[in-house]
Amino acid sequence: MSRSKALTYYITTRLLLAPLQLLTIITIVFLLLRATPGDPVDAILGGRAPESAKEELRKQLGLNLPPLLQYLNYVGSLLRFDLGKSITSRGQNVWDIIWQHFPATTELAIFSLAIALIVGIAIGSLSATRPNTPFDVGGRLFGIITYSLPMFWAGMLLQLIFAVQLDWLPLGTRFPATIPAPNTITGLYTIDSLLSGNFIQFFTTLRYLILPSCTLGVLLSGIFERIVRVNLKQTLRADYVEAARARGIPEGKILVSHALKNALIPVITILGLTFASLLGGAILTEVTFSWPGLAFRLYQGISERDYPTVQGIMVFFGAIVVFASILIDIINAYVDPRIRY
């Protein structure tokens, strides 16, 4: 089988398996929510509400039905792309909640991923090109520490230092209440402020982005640092790199044009896994920094036992991760011709 046919077969198989992966996510989330202590009716009406009122609300929400029937009804709704309505947000459609909060999470994720790539590749390259030196030891320690630090602890520590003690950066949220927020065009405040030509809003948005994006980005950069350091060390010992040195090509050009380009191929592969980590880390980061993104709304939904909102957001996140991993595999196959499926 030719490489193009094998790749087409692999992509088709992954796309056909994607609904099964999503169904597995849906089932796990559905079961975990029902197994979690707490009643959404009590969260809405309070524990002292009359039992008759609670039963009436359970009927309205469909929570009086057997779990299997609730599950089948929910899967049927998903097949119609209906995520349901929030229990605690005055019946707001879950799709509306997603479109309202997802831009904030997207903006945080983009800046965090950019910081993770820049810091990880820079430190990994520095460590790999100076083996058995303090730079190499420091790079390894950086990878271990950033991978091990709890996200919420690092976030609170940075808030305490830069927001409370030094008063250099704002403490939390996405934008101050004293300044009008950028007009909603894309939902990304940095882009919307630039499109509107309002540089005050743009720099204000950046100030509020620095702490949460740096926290999430630096802690994720350890993954890229280790991947780049290991692969770049191996690449610098390859025959074609030695041949380039023998031809008198400057070391800097060898690093950029020959070694680093090949060493970064595994980074593309790890991007898919990092993207899932990014969404998981976004929950802790958004809660720590009171960032009004979709991950923070998910946390609120879990606290309020808002079944439709939690299920809808988890399905949305699951779909993003599944299709992002497929896209990364496709890009990786085209970038690296040695890959066979």
Disulfide bonds with the S-S distance in Angstrom:
none
